[in-house]
C-alpha cells in the first residue's frame, strides 16, 4: 500500500526554476516544451500547470503524496525561494497552507484550514476567551499576529526580483 495522497497546490516564482528544480518538477509530471525554456507542455497525469502573467508558477496535483511536494519544498527552503503550498483534506490530516518567505529569520508558517472554505481556522473558544479580557481588541490583534501572521504575497517577491 502506498502513501496516502490528497490534492496539493504549490506556487512559486517561475524565475527560480533552475536545472535542479526543473528535474524535480519533471519527476512530478510537469512537462516543458523545450530545454532550457520554460514554456509548458501538456502535463502527465491529471496535473494542472501554469505560469501566470505575474511570473508565478502554479502546480496542482490531485494526488500528491501526503498532500505535499516534500522534495521540492525542502529544496526551496535550502535555496531561499518563497512558495505557497495548499494541501487538501487527507483521510487522516485536515487541509493546511504552508507559506515560506526567505529572510532573517525565515518566515515558514503552517496554517490549518477549514475543509469547506479553505480559509485559516480560528478557534471560537480562543476568541471567546479573549473577548472576556479587559482590552479584547488588543488581545485579539495579538492572537492573530502570533497565530496568523501577515506575509507578503508571492507577486511582491516576483516584482522585487524583476525590478532594475
C-alpha positions as CSV (number, residue, x, y, z in Angstrom):
1,X,0.0,0.0,0.0
2,X,1.4,3.4,-1.0
3,X,1.4,6.6,0.9
4,X,-1.9,8.4,1.3
5,X,-2.5,11.2,-1.2
6,X,-4.6,14.3,-1.4
7,X,-4.7,17.3,-3.6
8,X,-2.0,19.9,-3.3
9,X,-1.1,23.2,-5.0
10,X,2.2,24.9,-4.9
11,X,3.1,28.4,-6.3
12,X,6.5,30.0,-6.6
13,X,8.4,32.5,-8.8
14,X,8.9,30.9,-12.2
15,X,12.3,32.8,-12.4
16,X,13.5,30.4,-9.7
17,X,13.4,27.4,-12.0
18,X,16.9,26.1,-12.5
19,X,18.1,22.6,-13.6
20,X,17.7,21.1,-10.2
21,X,14.2,22.4,-9.7
22,X,13.2,21.6,-13.3
23,X,14.3,18.0,-12.7
24,X,12.1,17.7,-9.6
25,X,9.2,19.2,-11.5
26,X,9.6,16.8,-14.3
27,X,9.8,13.9,-11.9
28,X,6.4,15.1,-10.6
29,X,5.0,15.0,-14.1
30,X,5.5,18.6,-15.3
31,X,6.5,18.8,-18.9
32,X,8.3,21.6,-20.7
33,X,8.2,22.1,-24.5
34,X,12.0,22.7,-24.9
35,X,15.2,22.9,-23.0
36,X,16.2,25.2,-21.3
37,X,12.9,27.2,-22.0
38,X,10.1,27.4,-19.5
39,X,7.2,27.0,-22.0
40,X,4.9,24.4,-20.6
41,X,3.7,21.3,-22.5
42,X,0.7,19.1,-21.5
43,X,1.5,17.7,-18.1
44,X,1.5,14.0,-17.2
45,X,-1.4,12.5,-15.2
46,X,-4.1,14.9,-14.0
47,X,-1.7,17.8,-13.1
48,X,-2.6,21.4,-13.7
49,X,0.3,23.7,-14.5
50,X,0.5,27.4,-15.5
51,X,2.9,30.3,-15.4
52,X,0.7,33.3,-14.8
53,X,1.2,36.9,-16.1
54,X,2.7,37.8,-12.7
55,X,5.5,35.3,-13.2
56,X,4.2,32.9,-10.6
57,X,4.4,29.1,-11.4
58,X,1.3,27.2,-10.4
59,X,1.2,23.4,-10.0
60,X,-1.8,21.4,-8.8
61,X,-1.5,17.7,-8.2
62,X,-4.8,16.0,-7.2
63,X,-2.9,13.0,-5.9
64,X,0.2,14.5,-4.1
65,X,1.9,12.2,-1.6
66,X,0.7,13.3,1.8
67,X,-0.7,16.5,0.2
68,X,2.8,17.9,-0.1
69,X,5.7,18.5,-2.5
70,X,8.2,17.4,0.1
71,X,11.4,17.3,-2.0
72,X,10.5,20.5,-3.9
73,X,9.6,22.3,-0.7
74,X,12.8,21.2,1.0
75,X,14.9,22.4,-2.0
76,X,13.0,25.8,-2.0
77,X,13.8,26.3,1.7
78,X,17.5,25.4,1.1
79,X,17.7,27.8,-1.9
80,X,15.7,30.6,-0.2
81,X,12.9,30.5,-2.7
82,X,9.5,31.7,-1.5
83,X,6.5,29.5,-2.0
84,X,2.9,28.9,-1.0
85,X,1.5,25.4,-0.7
86,X,-2.1,24.4,0.0
87,X,-3.0,20.8,0.8
88,X,-6.4,19.4,0.5
89,X,-8.2,17.2,3.0
90,X,-6.5,13.8,3.6
91,X,-8.1,10.8,5.1
92,X,-6.1,11.5,8.3
93,X,-5.0,15.1,8.0
94,X,-7.0,18.3,7.8
95,X,-6.1,20.7,5.0
96,X,-3.3,23.2,5.6
97,X,-1.4,26.0,3.9
98,X,2.3,26.4,4.2
99,X,3.9,29.8,3.5
100,X,7.6,30.2,3.1
101,X,9.4,33.5,2.7
102,X,13.2,33.7,3.0
103,X,14.6,36.3,5.3
104,X,16.3,36.9,8.6
105,X,14.7,34.9,10.1
106,X,12.9,32.9,7.5
107,X,9.1,33.0,7.6
108,X,8.0,29.4,7.5
109,X,4.4,29.0,8.7
110,X,1.7,26.4,8.5
111,X,-2.0,27.4,8.8
112,X,-4.7,24.8,9.5
113,X,-7.5,25.3,7.0
114,X,-11.3,24.8,7.2
115,X,-12.1,21.8,4.9
116,X,-15.0,23.6,3.2
117,X,-13.8,27.2,2.7
118,X,-10.1,26.6,2.7
119,X,-9.6,29.6,5.0
120,X,-7.5,29.6,8.1
121,X,-9.1,28.0,11.2
122,X,-9.7,30.4,14.1
123,X,-10.6,28.9,17.4
124,X,-14.0,30.1,18.6
125,X,-13.1,29.1,22.2
126,X,-9.9,31.3,22.0
127,X,-11.9,34.3,20.6
128,X,-14.5,34.0,23.4
129,X,-11.6,33.8,26.0
130,X,-10.1,36.9,24.5
131,X,-13.4,38.8,24.4
132,X,-13.7,38.3,28.1
133,X,-10.5,40.2,28.8
134,X,-10.4,43.9,29.8
135,X,-8.8,45.0,26.4
136,X,-10.2,42.4,24.0
137,X,-9.3,44.3,20.8
138,X,-5.6,44.4,21.7
139,X,-5.6,40.8,22.8
140,X,-7.4,39.6,19.6
141,X,-4.9,41.5,17.5
142,X,-2.0,40.0,19.4
143,X,-3.5,36.5,18.9
144,X,-4.0,37.0,15.2
145,X,-0.4,38.4,14.8
146,X,1.0,35.4,16.6
147,X,-1.1,32.6,15.2
148,X,-1.9,34.0,11.8
149,X,0.9,36.5,10.9
150,X,0.7,38.7,7.8
151,X,3.1,37.8,5.0
152,X,3.9,39.4,1.6
153,X,2.2,37.8,-1.4
154,X,4.4,35.9,-4.0
155,X,3.7,38.6,-6.6
156,X,5.5,41.1,-4.4
157,X,8.5,38.8,-4.4
158,X,8.4,38.5,-8.2
159,X,8.1,42.2,-8.7
160,X,11.2,42.8,-6.4
161,X,13.2,40.2,-8.4
162,X,12.4,41.9,-11.8
163,X,13.0,45.5,-10.5
164,X,16.1,47.1,-12.1
